[in-house]
Amino acid sequence: MAMNTGFFSKKGNIRFALATILVLFISGCAGSNPSLSYYLLHSAVPSKAQNTTAYSDTNNTNLVFNKVTLPDYLKHRGLVYQVSDTNLHISATHLWAEPVEEGLRKSLSDHLALKNISLTSAKNPLEGNLSTLNLYVSDFISTYKGNVVLKGDFVITDMHSNVHRESFLIETELENDGFSASITAMRHALVELASKVADSTHNTRAPSA
């Protein structure tokens, strides 16, 4: 009888220990929520050029940002990474702090301001002499090749209803691994896009010979 009691007591202790470990494991899994990281496409800190550059109203060009079209994968809250020729990964822990369209508008507005172009979001019906910008983005993504690809078209319609359409393909290299490096490369790509838009805007504004 004493042997049986010792046997069952030892077995009971093992079961109790296993049950305790299981409870602790489940509790740990339930309580260890992954930390979330949020990212801005535009820079909230003005650059030195933005702080020091003054603009003349006579030289300033007003451009109405009429429409932005984005691929569906940029409408997700999570940051997207192209892992192969055919597959994308949408992060559940690295998230946009604001919609991509909003960040893109802010970024282009900041960079175009450095080129004496004021980007506005709505056209006043009383101001019929403003050029408009439509932007169609087909790809804007960090890839497994270590770069960011920004591809699409933009259309500028001037005050005389002349239409200028330009395609663009911009590639910027990632300096490091990780989503932070991807955001930096995406910002660099938008700087290049702003330069293309600015050149086209000034060209359409220039008087014909």
N, C-alpha and C positions, 0 to 999 in steps of 0.2 A: 504493500500500500504506500509506503514511504517512497519507493522508487517511482511509482506512478505519479504521485504528487509532484515530485521533483521534475519529472519529464514534462507534465502538463504545465507546470509553472514556467519552465524554460521556454516551452513552445509559445506560451501566452506572452512572455516578454518579447520574443522575436516578432510576433504579430503586432504587438503594441508599438514596437519601435518602427516597424515598416509603415504602420498606419500614421504614425507621427510624421515620418519623413514625407509621406504622400501628401498629408495636409499642408505641411510647410511648403512643399513644392508647388502645390496648386495656389496657395496664398501668395507665394512669390510671383508666380506668373500673372495672377490677377492684379497684383499691385505694382508691377514694373511696367508702366506704360512708357513707350518709347518717347524720347524728347523730340519736339518738333522744331524745325528751323524754318524761318521765313526770309524771303528775299525780295528786293526791289529791283526792277529792271532799270529804272532811272536812278540817278544819284540825287539824294536829298540834300547833299552838301554842295553848294555852288562852287564851281571852279574859280581859280584866280582870274581867269579871263572874263567870266561872267560877273565877277565883282568889280572889275576895273574898266570894262568896255562901256563906253557911252555911245548912244545912238542919236543920229539926227533924224528928226521926223521927215525931213524932205527926202532923205535917202532910204527910209524904211519902206519895205514892201509888206503889204498885208496879204496873207494867204489863208484861205478858209480850208481847214481840214475837214472835208466833207464826209468821208467814209473810210473805214478800215475793214478789210476782209481777212480773216485768219483761218488757218486749217483747224479742223476739229480738235486735234491733240493739244492745241494751245489754249483750248477753252476749259481744260481741267485745272483744278487747284494745284495739283502736284506738278513739280518740275519733270520734264520729259528728257530722256536720254536715248539716243539711237544705239542699240547694242549690237546690231548686225545690219546687213543689207535689207532684211525683211522684218526686223522686230524692234519695237520700242518698249522702254521701261518707264512707267509713270510712278514716281516716288510717292510713298504714303507719309513720309516724314519730312521731306524737303518741299516746302510749299511757297507759292507766290503770296506776297503780302497784299497784293491788289491784282485785279484782272490784267492780263498781259496787254490788252488793248489800251487800257489807261496808262500803264507804264510806258508803252511805246509812244503814245501821244506826248506824254510829259518829256520823254527823252528827246524826241525830235524837236519839240518846241524849244527846249534849252539850247540845243546845238544850232538850230536855225537862227535863233536870236543873235548868236555870235556872228552871223553872216547878214545881219540887218534884215531879217525876215521875221515878221510877227505872225505866228501861227495861231489862228483862232478856231474855235470849235463850232461856231454857228454864224451864218450869214444874215446880216440885217437886210430885210427886204428893201430898205431905202438906199442901201449901198450896192448898186448894181454893177459897179466897176471893179469888183474884186475877183482875183483869180482863185480857183478852187483846186484842191488836191484830193484825189482818191488813191488809196493804197491797197494793193492786193498782194498779200503775203502767202506764198504757196508752201514755203518751208522756213522755219526759224528754229534751229535745233543744234544741240551739242551732239557730236557723233563719236563713234568708237575709233575713228581715225585721228582723234586728238584735235579736232577743230570745231568751229561753229559755222554753220551754213545758213545764210540769209538769202532767200531767193524769192523773186516775184516781179511785179510790175507796179509802176505808179503812173497816174494820168493827171496832167495839169491842164486845166481849161482856163484860158486867159479871159480878160474882160471883153474881148471881141469874139468869144466863143471858138477861138482856135484851140484845137486839141493836140497836145503833145503827149505821146505815150512812150515810156522807156522801160525796158526790162533790165533787171539787175541780178547779178550773182556775186555775192560777197562772202569770202571765206576768211576767217580769222583764227589764228592758232591759239590753243590753250597753253598757257605758260606752266600750269600745274594740273594735277588731278583734282577732282572734286567739283561740287556744284558751285562753290564760290568762284573758282577759276572759270567755270562756264559762264556765269553771270558777267564777269569782267570781259570775256571775249564777246559776249552778246552786246555789251555796251559799245565796244570798239566797232562792231559791225554797224551799229546804228549811227555812229559818228560818220562812217563812210557813206551810209545811205543819206544822211542829212546833207553831205557835200554834193551828192548827185542831185538831190532835189533842189538845193540852192542854185547850182549851176543851171539847171533847166528853168527854174523860175526867173533868174536874171536874163537868160537868153530869150525867153518868151516875152519878157518885158522890154527888151531892147528894141528901138525903132528899126524898122526895115529900111534898107538902103534905097 
